[in-house]
């Protein structure tokens, strides 16, 4: 089977004739990917810190102590 000579060769099909080298495109894509990774780590650590801080609100030592009168001792005495 012989190749069809009427089909045009595209630039994407032949990397040697591509206008923009692949290494250049990869170098342009590396910065946003690294920035995304760093920002996801920062958001994750912020959410963890917010979770720890909100846990302190529900801890018992921060709540006021309520003194209830002891009704059992007053009736006996």
N, CA, C, O and CB atoms as a CASP TS submission, in Angstrom:
PFRMAT TS
TARGET T0000
AUTHOR 0000-0000-0000
METHOD Language model
MODEL 1
PARENT N/A
ATOM      1  N   UNK     1       0.841  -1.166   0.000  1.00  0.00           N
ATOM      2  CA  UNK     1       0.000   0.000   0.000  1.00  0.00           C
ATOM      3  C   UNK     1       0.893   1.238   0.000  1.00  0.00           C
ATOM      4  O   UNK     1       1.692   1.414   0.919  1.00  0.00           O
ATOM      5  CB  UNK     1      -0.960  -0.007   1.213  1.00  0.00           C
ATOM      6  N   UNK     2       0.778   2.061  -0.969  1.00  0.00           N
ATOM      7  CA  UNK     2       1.618   3.253  -1.077  1.00  0.00           C
ATOM      8  C   UNK     2       0.946   4.431  -0.374  1.00  0.00           C
ATOM      9  O   UNK     2      -0.282   4.526  -0.363  1.00  0.00           O
ATOM     10  CB  UNK     2       1.896   3.594  -2.562  1.00  0.00           C
ATOM     11  N   UNK     3       1.742   5.328   0.212  1.00  0.00           N
ATOM     12  CA  UNK     3       1.161   6.496   0.886  1.00  0.00           C
ATOM     13  C   UNK     3       0.517   7.429  -0.128  1.00  0.00           C
ATOM     14  O   UNK     3       0.980   7.560  -1.261  1.00  0.00           O
ATOM     15  CB  UNK     3       2.237   7.251   1.695  1.00  0.00           C
ATOM     16  N   UNK     4      -0.540   8.062   0.293  1.00  0.00           N
ATOM     17  CA  UNK     4      -1.270   8.988  -0.561  1.00  0.00           C
ATOM     18  C   UNK     4      -0.482  10.287  -0.666  1.00  0.00           C
ATOM     19  O   UNK     4      -0.213  10.938   0.343  1.00  0.00           O
ATOM     20  CB  UNK     4      -2.701   9.250  -0.010  1.00  0.00           C
ATOM     21  N   UNK     5      -0.113  10.660  -1.879  1.00  0.00           N
ATOM     22  CA  UNK     5       0.706  11.856  -2.074  1.00  0.00           C
ATOM     23  C   UNK     5      -0.136  13.121  -2.137  1.00  0.00           C
ATOM     24  O   UNK     5       0.415  14.221  -2.189  1.00  0.00           O
ATOM     25  CB  UNK     5       1.526  11.726  -3.341  1.00  0.00           C
ATOM     26  N   UNK     6      -1.455  12.990  -2.132  1.00  0.00           N
ATOM     27  CA  UNK     6      -2.324  14.162  -2.203  1.00  0.00           C
ATOM     28  C   UNK     6      -2.618  14.764  -0.829  1.00  0.00           C
ATOM     29  O   UNK     6      -3.082  15.902  -0.753  1.00  0.00           O
ATOM     30  CB  UNK     6      -3.622  13.794  -2.881  1.00  0.00           C
ATOM     31  N   UNK     7      -2.362  14.037   0.248  1.00  0.00           N
ATOM     32  CA  UNK     7      -2.644  14.580   1.580  1.00  0.00           C
ATOM     33  C   UNK     7      -1.531  15.537   1.979  1.00  0.00           C
ATOM     34  O   UNK     7      -0.353  15.197   1.869  1.00  0.00           O
ATOM     35  CB  UNK     7      -2.790  13.441   2.631  1.00  0.00           C
ATOM     36  N   UNK     8      -1.890  16.729   2.441  1.00  0.00           N
ATOM     37  CA  UNK     8      -0.862  17.700   2.833  1.00  0.00           C
ATOM     38  C   UNK     8      -0.246  17.319   4.174  1.00  0.00           C
ATOM     39  O   UNK     8      -0.912  16.764   5.048  1.00  0.00           O
ATOM     40  CB  UNK     8      -1.457  19.119   2.908  1.00  0.00           C
ATOM     41  N   UNK     9       1.012  17.621   4.315  1.00  0.00           N
ATOM     42  CA  UNK     9       1.725  17.348   5.557  1.00  0.00           C
ATOM     43  C   UNK     9       1.568  18.560   6.466  1.00  0.00           C
ATOM     44  O   UNK     9       1.943  19.670   6.088  1.00  0.00           O
ATOM     45  CB  UNK     9       3.238  17.028   5.292  1.00  0.00           C
ATOM     46  N   UNK    10       1.020  18.361   7.656  1.00  0.00           N
ATOM     47  CA  UNK    10       0.813  19.471   8.586  1.00  0.00           C
ATOM     48  C   UNK    10       2.060  19.671   9.431  1.00  0.00           C
ATOM     49  O   UNK    10       2.910  18.787   9.534  1.00  0.00           O
ATOM     50  CB  UNK    10      -0.417  19.216   9.488  1.00  0.00           C
ATOM     51  N   UNK    11       2.151  20.852  10.034  1.00  0.00           N
ATOM     52  CA  UNK    11       3.300  21.160  10.885  1.00  0.00           C
ATOM     53  C   UNK    11       3.269  20.328  12.156  1.00  0.00           C
ATOM     54  O   UNK    11       4.319  19.969  12.689  1.00  0.00           O
ATOM     55  CB  UNK    11       3.329  22.651  11.232  1.00  0.00           C
ATOM     56  N   UNK    12       2.068  20.017  12.648  1.00  0.00           N
ATOM     57  CA  UNK    12       1.962  19.203  13.862  1.00  0.00           C
ATOM     58  C   UNK    12       2.379  17.765  13.586  1.00  0.00           C
ATOM     59  O   UNK    12       2.862  17.079  14.487  1.00  0.00           O
ATOM     60  CB  UNK    12       0.527  19.240  14.414  1.00  0.00           C
ATOM     61  N   UNK    13       2.203  17.306  12.365  1.00  0.00           N
ATOM     62  CA  UNK    13       2.578  15.943  12.023  1.00  0.00           C
ATOM     63  C   UNK    13       4.072  15.763  11.901  1.00  0.00           C
ATOM     64  O   UNK    13       4.573  14.655  12.097  1.00  0.00           O
ATOM     65  CB  UNK    13       1.923  15.537  10.748  1.00  0.00           C
ATOM     66  N   UNK    14       4.792  16.807  11.587  1.00  0.00           N
ATOM     67  CA  UNK    14       6.238  16.736  11.426  1.00  0.00           C
ATOM     68  C   UNK    14       6.890  17.705  12.413  1.00  0.00           C
ATOM     69  O   UNK    14       6.875  18.910  12.165  1.00  0.00           O
ATOM     70  CB  UNK    14       6.657  17.065   9.959  1.00  0.00           C
ATOM     71  N   UNK    15       7.464  17.224  13.526  1.00  0.00           N
ATOM     72  CA  UNK    15       8.026  18.129  14.527  1.00  0.00           C
ATOM     73  C   UNK    15       9.237  18.910  14.038  1.00  0.00           C
ATOM     74  O   UNK    15       9.569  19.942  14.622  1.00  0.00           O
ATOM     75  CB  UNK    15       8.403  17.355  15.742  1.00  0.00           C
ATOM     76  N   UNK    16       9.896  18.455  12.999  1.00  0.00           N
ATOM     77  CA  UNK    16      11.074  19.177  12.512  1.00  0.00           C
ATOM     78  C   UNK    16      10.684  20.496  11.863  1.00  0.00           C
ATOM     79  O   UNK    16      11.467  21.446  11.888  1.00  0.00           O
ATOM     80  CB  UNK    16      11.853  18.316  11.516  1.00  0.00           C
ATOM     81  N   UNK    17       9.490  20.578  11.281  1.00  0.00           N
ATOM     82  CA  UNK    17       9.064  21.811  10.626  1.00  0.00           C
ATOM     83  C   UNK    17       8.135  22.631  11.502  1.00  0.00           C
ATOM     84  O   UNK    17       7.579  23.625  11.035  1.00  0.00           O
ATOM     85  CB  UNK    17       8.381  21.496   9.316  1.00  0.00           C
ATOM     86  N   UNK    18       7.950  22.245  12.762  1.00  0.00           N
ATOM     87  CA  UNK    18       7.079  22.981  13.672  1.00  0.00           C
ATOM     88  C   UNK    18       7.646  24.373  13.916  1.00  0.00           C
ATOM     89  O   UNK    18       8.860  24.552  14.019  1.00  0.00           O
ATOM     90  CB  UNK    18       6.911  22.221  15.008  1.00  0.00           C
ATOM     91  N   UNK    19       6.749  25.362  14.006  1.00  0.00           N
ATOM     92  CA  UNK    19       7.186  26.737  14.208  1.00  0.00           C
ATOM     93  C   UNK    19       7.727  26.989  15.605  1.00  0.00           C
ATOM     94  O   UNK    19       8.676  27.756  15.767  1.00  0.00           O
ATOM     95  CB  UNK    19       6.053  27.675  13.938  1.00  0.00           C
ATOM     96  N   UNK    20       7.142  26.356  16.618  1.00  0.00           N
ATOM     97  CA  UNK    20       7.553  26.557  18.010  1.00  0.00           C
ATOM     98  C   UNK    20       8.107  25.237  18.542  1.00  0.00           C
ATOM     99  O   UNK    20       7.420  24.216  18.497  1.00  0.00           O
ATOM    100  CB  UNK    20       6.355  27.064  18.895  1.00  0.00           C
ATOM    101  N   UNK    21       9.330  25.248  19.039  1.00  0.00           N
ATOM    102  CA  UNK    21       9.908  24.002  19.555  1.00  0.00           C
ATOM    103  C   UNK    21       9.166  23.503  20.801  1.00  0.00           C
ATOM    104  O   UNK    21       8.634  24.287  21.588  1.00  0.00           O
ATOM    105  CB  UNK    21      11.392  24.207  19.882  1.00  0.00           C
ATOM    106  N   UNK    22       9.149  22.201  20.949  1.00  0.00           N
ATOM    107  CA  UNK    22       8.454  21.581  22.076  1.00  0.00           C
ATOM    108  C   UNK    22       9.096  21.967  23.400  1.00  0.00           C
ATOM    109  O   UNK    22       8.389  22.156  24.390  1.00  0.00           O
ATOM    110  CB  UNK    22       8.444  20.062  21.925  1.00  0.00           C
ATOM    111  N   UNK    23      10.409  22.088  23.440  1.00  0.00           N
ATOM    112  CA  UNK    23      11.098  22.454  24.673  1.00  0.00           C
ATOM    113  C   UNK    23      10.666  23.835  25.145  1.00  0.00           C
ATOM    114  O   UNK    23      10.542  24.072  26.347  1.00  0.00           O
ATOM    115  CB  UNK    23      12.615  22.416  24.471  1.00  0.00           C
ATOM    116  N   UNK    24      10.438  24.742  24.210  1.00  0.00           N
ATOM    117  CA  UNK    24       9.997  26.091  24.564  1.00  0.00           C
ATOM    118  C   UNK    24       8.592  26.056  25.150  1.00  0.00           C
ATOM    119  O   UNK    24       8.311  26.743  26.132  1.00  0.00           O
ATOM    120  CB  UNK    24      10.037  27.015  23.335  1.00  0.00           C
ATOM    121  N   UNK    25       7.716  25.266  24.558  1.00  0.00           N
ATOM    122  CA  UNK    25       6.353  25.148  25.076  1.00  0.00           C
ATOM    123  C   UNK    25       6.346  24.507  26.461  1.00  0.00           C
ATOM    124  O   UNK    25       5.571  24.911  27.328  1.00  0.00           O
ATOM    125  CB  UNK    25       5.485  24.328  24.113  1.00  0.00           C
ATOM    126  N   UNK    26       7.203  23.514  26.670  1.00  0.00           N
ATOM    127  CA  UNK    26       7.293  22.891  27.989  1.00  0.00           C
ATOM    128  C   UNK    26       7.826  23.861  29.033  1.00  0.00           C
ATOM    129  O   UNK    26       7.377  23.851  30.179  1.00  0.00           O
ATOM    130  CB  UNK    26       8.181  21.658  27.930  1.00  0.00           C
ATOM    131  N   UNK    27       8.775  24.693  28.646  1.00  0.00           N
ATOM    132  CA  UNK    27       9.309  25.666  29.598  1.00  0.00           C
ATOM    133  C   UNK    27       8.269  26.723  29.940  1.00  0.00           C
ATOM    134  O   UNK    27       8.249  27.225  31.064  1.00  0.00           O
ATOM    135  CB  UNK    27      10.567  26.330  29.035  1.00  0.00           C
ATOM    136  N   UNK    28       7.409  27.067  28.996  1.00  0.00           N
ATOM    137  CA  UNK    28       6.332  28.015  29.288  1.00  0.00           C
ATOM    138  C   UNK    28       5.270  27.393  30.190  1.00  0.00           C
ATOM    139  O   UNK    28       4.665  28.092  31.003  1.00  0.00           O
ATOM    140  CB  UNK    28       5.689  28.504  27.990  1.00  0.00           C
ATOM    141  N   UNK    29       5.043  26.116  30.059  1.00  0.00           N
ATOM    142  CA  UNK    29       4.017  25.444  30.858  1.00  0.00           C
ATOM    143  C   UNK    29       4.516  25.093  32.256  1.00  0.00           C
ATOM    144  O   UNK    29       3.701  24.828  33.140  1.00  0.00           O
ATOM    145  CB  UNK    29       3.549  24.185  30.151  1.00  0.00           C
ATOM    146  N   UNK    30       5.813  25.083  32.479  1.00  0.00           N
ATOM    147  CA  UNK    30       6.345  24.665  33.779  1.00  0.00           C
ATOM    148  C   UNK    30       6.029  25.675  34.877  1.00  0.00           C
ATOM    149  O   UNK    30       5.712  25.278  35.998  1.00  0.00           O
ATOM    150  CB  UNK    30       7.848  24.461  33.688  1.00  0.00           C
ATOM    151  N   UNK    31       6.109  26.962  34.581  1.00  0.00           N
ATOM    152  CA  UNK    31       5.881  27.984  35.607  1.00  0.00           C
ATOM    153  C   UNK    31       4.454  27.941  36.162  1.00  0.00           C
ATOM    154  O   UNK    31       4.299  27.947  37.383  1.00  0.00           O
ATOM    155  CB  UNK    31       6.167  29.367  35.034  1.00  0.00           C
ATOM    156  N   UNK    32       3.407  27.898  35.337  1.00  0.00           N
ATOM    157  CA  UNK    32       2.058  27.817  35.913  1.00  0.00           C
ATOM    158  C   UNK    32       1.803  26.534  36.697  1.00  0.00           C
ATOM    159  O   UNK    32       1.067  26.547  37.684  1.00  0.00           O
ATOM    160  CB  UNK    32       1.036  27.934  34.820  1.00  0.00           C
ATOM    161  N   UNK    33       2.400  25.437  36.269  1.00  0.00           N
ATOM    162  CA  UNK    33       2.215  24.173  36.995  1.00  0.00           C
ATOM    163  C   UNK    33       2.864  24.270  38.372  1.00  0.00           C
ATOM    164  O   UNK    33       2.262  23.867  39.368  1.00  0.00           O
ATOM    165  CB  UNK    33       2.813  22.979  36.196  1.00  0.00           C
ATOM    166  N   UNK    34       4.076  24.795  38.439  1.00  0.00           N
ATOM    167  CA  UNK    34       4.752  24.948  39.723  1.00  0.00           C
ATOM    168  C   UNK    34       4.025  25.941  40.620  1.00  0.00           C
ATOM    169  O   UNK    34       3.917  25.725  41.827  1.00  0.00           O
ATOM    170  CB  UNK    34       6.193  25.395  39.511  1.00  0.00           C
ATOM    171  N   UNK    35       3.531  27.017  40.044  1.00  0.00           N
ATOM    172  CA  UNK    35       2.759  27.990  40.816  1.00  0.00           C
ATOM    173  C   UNK    35       1.480  27.363  41.358  1.00  0.00           C
ATOM    174  O   UNK    35       1.083  27.641  42.490  1.00  0.00           O
ATOM    175  CB  UNK    35       2.421  29.213  39.953  1.00  0.00           C
ATOM    176  N   UNK    36       0.846  26.534  40.574  1.00  0.00           N
ATOM    177  CA  UNK    36      -0.357  25.839  41.034  1.00  0.00           C
ATOM    178  C   UNK    36      -0.064  24.888  42.173  1.00  0.00           C
ATOM    179  O   UNK    36      -0.840  24.809  43.125  1.00  0.00           O
ATOM    180  CB  UNK    36      -0.990  25.081  39.894  1.00  0.00           C
ATOM    181  N   UNK    37       1.036  24.166  42.096  1.00  0.00           N
ATOM    182  CA  UNK    37       1.403  23.232  43.170  1.00  0.00           C
ATOM    183  C   UNK    37       1.682  23.986  44.464  1.00  0.00           C
ATOM    184  O   UNK    37       1.234  23.574  45.534  1.00  0.00           O
ATOM    185  CB  UNK    37       2.638  22.397  42.767  1.00  0.00           C
ATOM    186  N   UNK    38       2.417  25.082  44.369  1.00  0.00           N
ATOM    187  CA  UNK    38       2.740  25.866  45.564  1.00  0.00           C
ATOM    188  C   UNK    38       1.481  26.487  46.158  1.00  0.00           C
ATOM    189  O   UNK    38       1.323  26.513  47.379  1.00  0.00           O
ATOM    190  CB  UNK    38       3.765  26.963  45.229  1.00  0.00           C
ATOM    191  N   UNK    39       0.589  26.985  45.313  1.00  0.00           N
ATOM    192  CA  UNK    39      -0.634  27.602  45.833  1.00  0.00           C
ATOM    193  C   UNK    39      -1.558  26.567  46.463  1.00  0.00           C
ATOM    194  O   UNK    39      -2.224  26.866  47.454  1.00  0.00           O
ATOM    195  CB  UNK    39      -1.369  28.342  44.717  1.00  0.00           C
ATOM    196  N   UNK    40      -1.614  25.365  45.914  1.00  0.00           N
ATOM    197  CA  UNK    40      -2.439  24.308  46.512  1.00  0.00           C
ATOM    198  C   UNK    40      -1.882  23.923  47.878  1.00  0.00           C
ATOM    199  O   UNK    40      -2.651  23.680  48.809  1.00  0.00           O
ATOM    200  CB  UNK    40      -2.501  23.065  45.585  1.00  0.00           C
ATOM    201  N   UNK    41      -0.565  23.862  48.013  1.00  0.00           N
ATOM    202  CA  UNK    41       0.032  23.561  49.314  1.00  0.00           C
ATOM    203  C   UNK    41      -0.256  24.674  50.317  1.00  0.00           C
ATOM    204  O   UNK    41      -0.514  24.399  51.489  1.00  0.00           O
ATOM    205  CB  UNK    41       1.548  23.355  49.174  1.00  0.00           C
ATOM    206  N   UNK    42      -0.215  25.932  49.867  1.00  0.00           N
ATOM    207  CA  UNK    42      -0.494  27.053  50.767  1.00  0.00           C
ATOM    208  C   UNK    42      -1.948  27.037  51.220  1.00  0.00           C
ATOM    209  O   UNK    42      -2.233  27.264  52.396  1.00  0.00           O
ATOM    210  CB  UNK    42      -0.170  28.387  50.081  1.00  0.00           C
ATOM    211  N   UNK    43      -2.859  26.773  50.306  1.00  0.00           N
ATOM    212  CA  UNK    43      -4.276  26.705  50.669  1.00  0.00           C
ATOM    213  C   UNK    43      -4.522  25.537  51.615  1.00  0.00           C
ATOM    214  O   UNK    43      -5.304  25.660  52.557  1.00  0.00           O
ATOM    215  CB  UNK    43      -5.157  26.568  49.409  1.00  0.00           C
ATOM    216  N   UNK    44      -3.872  24.422  51.380  1.00  0.00           N
ATOM    217  CA  UNK    44      -4.027  23.265  52.261  1.00  0.00           C
ATOM    218  C   UNK    44      -3.541  23.544  53.669  1.00  0.00           C
ATOM    219  O   UNK    44      -4.204  23.173  54.638  1.00  0.00           O
ATOM    220  CB  UNK    44      -3.285  22.081  51.697  1.00  0.00           C
ATOM    221  N   UNK    45      -2.398  24.190  53.796  1.00  0.00           N
ATOM    222  CA  UNK    45      -1.887  24.505  55.134  1.00  0.00           C
ATOM    223  C   UNK    45      -2.759  25.550  55.817  1.00  0.00           C
ATOM    224  O   UNK    45      -2.934  25.503  57.035  1.00  0.00           O
ATOM    225  CB  UNK    45      -0.436  25.003  55.053  1.00  0.00           C
ATOM    226  N   UNK    46      -3.311  26.497  55.051  1.00  0.00           N
ATOM    227  CA  UNK    46      -4.216  27.494  55.631  1.00  0.00           C
ATOM    228  C   UNK    46      -5.497  26.835  56.127  1.00  0.00           C
ATOM    229  O   UNK    46      -5.989  27.175  57.203  1.00  0.00           O
ATOM    230  CB  UNK    46      -4.548  28.588  54.600  1.00  0.00           C
ATOM    231  N   UNK    47      -6.037  25.905  55.365  1.00  0.00           N
ATOM    232  CA  UNK    47      -7.246  25.203  55.796  1.00  0.00           C
ATOM    233  C   UNK    47      -6.981  24.361  57.038  1.00  0.00           C
ATOM    234  O   UNK    47      -7.838  24.261  57.916  1.00  0.00           O
ATOM    235  CB  UNK    47      -7.780  24.318  54.666  1.00  0.00           C
ATOM    236  N   UNK    48      -5.815  23.763  57.117  1.00  0.00           N
ATOM    237  CA  UNK    48      -5.478  22.978  58.298  1.00  0.00           C
ATOM    238  C   UNK    48      -5.359  23.883  59.521  1.00  0.00           C
ATOM    239  O   UNK    48      -5.834  23.527  60.599  1.00  0.00           O
ATOM    240  CB  UNK    48      -4.169  22.201  58.076  1.00  0.00           C
ATOM    241  N   UNK    49      -4.735  25.044  59.366  1.00  0.00           N
ATOM    242  CA  UNK    49      -4.614  25.983  60.481  1.00  0.00           C
ATOM    243  C   UNK    49      -5.980  26.514  60.899  1.00  0.00           C
ATOM    244  O   UNK    49      -6.238  26.689  62.090  1.00  0.00           O
ATOM    245  CB  UNK    49      -3.691  27.145  60.103  1.00  0.00           C
ATOM    246  N   UNK    50      -6.850  26.770  59.935  1.00  0.00           N
ATOM    247  CA  UNK    50      -8.201  27.230  60.262  1.00  0.00           C
ATOM    248  C   UNK    50      -8.979  26.145  60.992  1.00  0.00           C
ATOM    249  O   UNK    50      -9.770  26.449  61.885  1.00  0.00           O
ATOM    250  CB  UNK    50      -8.950  27.651  58.991  1.00  0.00           C
ATOM    251  N   UNK    51      -8.770  24.895  60.629  1.00  0.00           N
ATOM    252  CA  UNK    51      -9.432  23.791  61.319  1.00  0.00           C
ATOM    253  C   UNK    51      -8.966  23.653  62.756  1.00  0.00           C
ATOM    254  O   UNK    51      -9.773  23.402  63.651  1.00  0.00           O
ATOM    255  CB  UNK    51      -9.190  22.497  60.581  1.00  0.00           C
ATOM    256  N   UNK    52      -7.674  23.814  62.984  1.00  0.00           N
ATOM    257  CA  UNK    52      -7.142  23.735  64.346  1.00  0.00           C
ATOM    258  C   UNK    52      -7.667  24.903  65.175  1.00  0.00           C
ATOM    259  O   UNK    52      -8.020  24.725  66.341  1.00  0.00           O
ATOM    260  CB  UNK    52      -5.590  23.732  64.334  1.00  0.00           C
ATOM    261  N   UNK    53      -7.722  26.092  64.584  1.00  0.00           N
ATOM    262  CA  UNK    53      -8.222  27.258  65.313  1.00  0.00           C
ATOM    263  C   UNK    53      -9.704  27.121  65.634  1.00  0.00           C
ATOM    264  O   UNK    53     -10.139  27.517  66.716  1.00  0.00           O
ATOM    265  CB  UNK    53      -7.980  28.530  64.506  1.00  0.00           C
ATOM    266  N   UNK    54     -10.477  26.575  64.723  1.00  0.00           N
ATOM    267  CA  UNK    54     -11.905  26.410  64.994  1.00  0.00           C
ATOM    268  C   UNK    54     -12.150  25.306  66.010  1.00  0.00           C
ATOM    269  O   UNK    54     -13.169  25.315  66.701  1.00  0.00           O
ATOM    270  CB  UNK    54     -12.661  26.106  63.704  1.00  0.00           C
ATOM    271  N   UNK    55     -11.240  24.367  66.107  1.00  0.00           N
ATOM    272  CA  UNK    55     -11.368  23.312  67.114  1.00  0.00           C
ATOM    273  C   UNK    55     -11.200  23.879  68.516  1.00  0.00           C
ATOM    274  O   UNK    55     -11.789  23.367  69.469  1.00  0.00           O
ATOM    275  CB  UNK    55     -10.336  22.204  66.868  1.00  0.00           C
ATOM    276  N   UNK    56     -10.408  24.923  68.645  1.00  0.00           N
ATOM    277  CA  UNK    56     -10.205  25.559  69.944  1.00  0.00           C
ATOM    278  C   UNK    56     -11.489  26.201  70.463  1.00  0.00           C
ATOM    279  O   UNK    56     -11.675  26.317  71.674  1.00  0.00           O
ATOM    280  CB  UNK    56      -9.103  26.607  69.850  1.00  0.00           C
ATOM    281  N   UNK    57     -12.361  26.611  69.577  1.00  0.00           N
ATOM    282  CA  UNK    57     -13.616  27.237  69.992  1.00  0.00           C
ATOM    283  C   UNK    57     -14.476  26.235  70.741  1.00  0.00           C
ATOM    284  O   UNK    57     -15.148  26.593  71.708  1.00  0.00           O
ATOM    285  CB  UNK    57     -14.379  27.795  68.777  1.00  0.00           C
ATOM    286  N   UNK    58     -14.462  24.998  70.307  1.00  0.00           N
ATOM    287  CA  UNK    58     -15.324  23.987  70.894  1.00  0.00           C
ATOM    288  C   UNK    58     -14.666  23.225  72.047  1.00  0.00           C
ATOM    289  O   UNK    58     -15.250  22.282  72.579  1.00  0.00           O
ATOM    290  CB  UNK    58     -15.751  23.020  69.834  1.00  0.00           C
ATOM    291  N   UNK    59     -13.486  23.619  72.423  1.00  0.00           N
ATOM    292  CA  UNK    59     -12.805  22.951  73.532  1.00  0.00           C
ATOM    293  C   UNK    59     -13.427  23.418  74.851  1.00  0.00           C
ATOM    294  O   UNK    59     -13.850  24.569  74.959  1.00  0.00           O
ATOM    295  CB  UNK    59     -11.267  23.245  73.506  1.00  0.00           C
ATOM    296  N   UNK    60     -13.487  22.553  75.836  1.00  0.00           N
ATOM    297  CA  UNK    60     -14.167  22.850  77.090  1.00  0.00           C
ATOM    298  C   UNK    60     -13.471  23.867  77.967  1.00  0.00           C
ATOM    299  O   UNK    60     -14.156  24.580  78.700  1.00  0.00           O
ATOM    300  CB  UNK    60     -14.339  21.613  77.853  1.00  0.00           C
ATOM    301  N   UNK    61     -12.161  23.981  77.938  1.00  0.00           N
ATOM    302  CA  UNK    61     -11.476  24.907  78.841  1.00  0.00           C
ATOM    303  C   UNK    61     -11.674  26.364  78.439  1.00  0.00           C
ATOM    304  O   UNK    61     -11.371  27.254  79.234  1.00  0.00           O
ATOM    305  CB  UNK    61      -9.996  24.589  78.882  1.00  0.00           C
ATOM    306  N   UNK    62     -12.154  26.632  77.274  1.00  0.00           N
ATOM    307  CA  UNK    62     -12.420  28.004  76.863  1.00  0.00           C
ATOM    308  C   UNK    62     -13.844  28.437  77.182  1.00  0.00           C
ATOM    309  O   UNK    62     -14.152  29.629  77.146  1.00  0.00           O
ATOM    310  CB  UNK    62     -12.160  28.158  75.385  1.00  0.00           C
ATOM    311  N   UNK    63     -14.704  27.494  77.489  1.00  0.00           N
ATOM    312  CA  UNK    63     -16.088  27.814  77.799  1.00  0.00           C
ATOM    313  C   UNK    63     -16.199  28.217  79.266  1.00  0.00           C
ATOM    314  O   UNK    63     -15.432  27.731  80.096  1.00  0.00           O
ATOM    315  CB  UNK    63     -17.015  26.616  77.485  1.00  0.00           C
ATOM    316  N   UNK    64     -17.146  29.101  79.598  1.00  0.00           N
ATOM    317  CA  UNK    64     -17.301  29.500  81.005  1.00  0.00           C
ATOM    318  C   UNK    64     -17.885  28.355  81.831  1.00  0.00           C
ATOM    319  O   UNK    64     -18.635  27.518  81.329  1.00  0.00           O
ATOM    320  CB  UNK    64     -18.203  30.749  81.117  1.00  0.00           C
ATOM    321  N   UNK    65     -17.522  28.346  83.098  1.00  0.00           N
ATOM    322  CA  UNK    65     -18.040  27.335  84.013  1.00  0.00           C
ATOM    323  C   UNK    65     -19.351  27.856  84.583  1.00  0.00           C
ATOM    324  O   UNK    65     -19.403  28.964  85.117  1.00  0.00           O
ATOM    325  CB  UNK    65     -17.011  27.007  85.155  1.00  0.00           C
ATOM    326  N   UNK    66     -20.396  27.072  84.472  1.00  0.00           N
ATOM    327  CA  UNK    66     -21.702  27.450  85.007  1.00  0.00           C
ATOM    328  C   UNK    66     -21.896  26.758  86.349  1.00  0.00           C
ATOM    329  O   UNK    66     -21.796  25.535  86.447  1.00  0.00           O
ATOM    330  CB  UNK    66     -22.849  27.077  84.016  1.00  0.00           C
ATOM    331  N   UNK    67     -22.175  27.551  87.386  1.00  0.00           N
ATOM    332  CA  UNK    67     -22.379  27.008  88.725  1.00  0.00           C
ATOM    333  C   UNK    67     -23.876  26.833  88.949  1.00  0.00           C
ATOM    334  O   UNK    67     -24.627  27.809  88.962  1.00  0.00           O
ATOM    335  CB  UNK    67     -21.750  27.935  89.817  1.00  0.00           C
ATOM    336  N   UNK    68     -24.305  25.586  89.125  1.00  0.00           N
ATOM    337  CA  UNK    68     -25.703  25.286  89.404  1.00  0.00           C
ATOM    338  C   UNK    68     -25.856  25.062  90.908  1.00  0.00           C
ATOM    339  O   UNK    68     -24.995  24.449  91.539  1.00  0.00           O
ATOM    340  CB  UNK    68     -26.188  24.036  88.595  1.00  0.00           C
ATOM    341  N   UNK    69     -26.939  25.554  91.470  1.00  0.00           N
ATOM    342  CA  UNK    69     -27.149  25.299  92.909  1.00  0.00           C
ATOM    343  C   UNK    69     -27.410  23.822  93.156  1.00  0.00           C
ATOM    344  O   UNK    69     -28.087  23.156  92.372  1.00  0.00           O
ATOM    345  CB  UNK    69     -28.330  26.142  93.451  1.00  0.00           C
ATOM    346  N   UNK    70     -26.872  23.331  94.236  1.00  0.00           N
ATOM    347  CA  UNK    70     -27.033  21.925  94.583  1.00  0.00           C
ATOM    348  C   UNK    70     -28.332  21.785  95.374  1.00  0.00           C
ATOM    349  O   UNK    70     -28.352  22.041  96.578  1.00  0.00           O
ATOM    350  CB  UNK    70     -25.804  21.391  95.403  1.00  0.00           C
ATOM    351  N   UNK    71     -29.394  21.390  94.723  1.00  0.00           N
ATOM    352  CA  UNK    71     -30.711  21.311  95.361  1.00  0.00           C
ATOM    353  C   UNK    71     -30.824  20.110  96.282  1.00  0.00           C
ATOM    354  O   UNK    71     -31.629  20.153  97.212  1.00  0.00           O
ATOM    355  CB  UNK    71     -31.803  21.250  94.310  1.00  0.00           C
ATOM    356  N   UNK    72     -30.085  19.070  96.085  1.00  0.00           N
ATOM    357  CA  UNK    72     -30.160  17.871  96.918  1.00  0.00           C
ATOM    358  C   UNK    72     -29.672  18.118  98.331  1.00  0.00           C
ATOM    359  O   UNK    72     -30.261  17.577  99.267  1.00  0.00           O
ATOM    360  CB  UNK    72     -29.358  16.757  96.298  1.00  0.00           C
ATOM    361  N   UNK    73     -28.634  18.902  98.534  1.00  0.00           N
ATOM    362  CA  UNK    73     -28.076  19.158  99.857  1.00  0.00           C
ATOM    363  C   UNK    73     -28.965  20.100 100.656  1.00  0.00           C
ATOM    364  O   UNK    73     -29.032  19.966 101.878  1.00  0.00           O
ATOM    365  CB  UNK    73     -26.672  19.738  99.738  1.00  0.00           C
ATOM    366  N   UNK    74     -29.645  21.040 100.025  1.00  0.00           N
ATOM    367  CA  UNK    74     -30.488  22.003 100.730  1.00  0.00           C
ATOM    368  C   UNK    74     -31.737  21.336 101.287  1.00  0.00           C
ATOM    369  O   UNK    74     -32.207  21.735 102.352  1.00  0.00           O
ATOM    370  CB  UNK    74     -30.878  23.151  99.801  1.00  0.00           C
ATOM    371  N   UNK    75     -32.287  20.349 100.618  1.00  0.00           N
ATOM    372  CA  UNK    75     -33.497  19.686 101.089  1.00  0.00           C
ATOM    373  C   UNK    75     -33.207  18.790 102.286  1.00  0.00           C
ATOM    374  O   UNK    75     -34.061  18.643 103.160  1.00  0.00           O
ATOM    375  CB  UNK    75     -34.124  18.871  99.965  1.00  0.00           C
ATOM    376  N   UNK    76     -32.032  18.194 102.344  1.00  0.00           N
ATOM    377  CA  UNK    76     -31.687  17.291 103.433  1.00  0.00           C
ATOM    378  C   UNK    76     -31.341  18.058 104.703  1.00  0.00           C
ATOM    379  O   UNK    76     -31.618  17.578 105.802  1.00  0.00           O
ATOM    380  CB  UNK    76     -30.524  16.399 103.028  1.00  0.00           C
ATOM    381  N   UNK    77     -30.750  19.221 104.577  1.00  0.00           N
ATOM    382  CA  UNK    77     -30.237  19.918 105.737  1.00  0.00           C
ATOM    383  C   UNK    77     -31.091  20.915 106.325  1.00  0.00           C
ATOM    384  O   UNK    77     -30.715  21.545 107.313  1.00  0.00           O
ATOM    385  CB  UNK    77     -29.049  20.528 105.432  1.00  0.00           C
TER
END
